[in-house]
Amino acid sequence: MRSTAEARRVTVLNTAVSVFARAGFHATPVTAVAASAGISEAYVFRLFSGKLGLFVAAAGACFDRIAAAIEAGAERAGGDSPAEILEAMGDAYAKLIADRDLLLFQVQAQAVTDIPEVAEAVRAGYRRIATFVQDRAGASDAQVQQFFAYGQLCHLIVTAGLDQIPEPWARALTTGIRHP
């Protein structure tokens, strides 16, 4: 059974992903995360080493969710070829980023990679995901690069609402890309 602190930590991290997703690192006070989580700011500071520690931990939690989703996707693959496994992982990721907060948190985290601790957390998350994708799918470097390129294109399509724009330039970017 989880201790109260462990359970609260998970709650605060899930809440932090959502709250930071809306306004980013610089514009989000810890009080906003605490209020949304239903706990005191002082308790957040007991769980995390300040705002930066909270944000870095939230980035880790975000990548944990991505890893779990693509691992589950790989298990559902219709075959054993790298292409089939990558497609299943991509589909799982597309369903995951239907959670707009998770998607926007990733964008916000990438926007503050000028902060060394955030940059390291983002690199560690991508290192973990890229290594898993390549190892699990048996994919080549080029296939992994394409997998991530499509993922970033999905971010653009979803955040900018490009799939809702009936113009040739938007269709050129969205054709063949599926989102739940």
Secondary structure, DSSP 8 states (H G I E B T S, - for coil): ---HHHHHHHHHHHHHHHHHHHHHHHH--HHHHHHHHTS-HHHHHHHSSHHHHHHHHHHHHHHHHHHHHHHHHHHT-SSSSHHHHHHHHHHHHHHHTTSHHHHHHHHHHHHTTTSHHHHHHHHHHHHHHHHHHHHHHT--HHHHHHHHHHHHHHHHHHHHTGGG--SHHHHHHHTT----
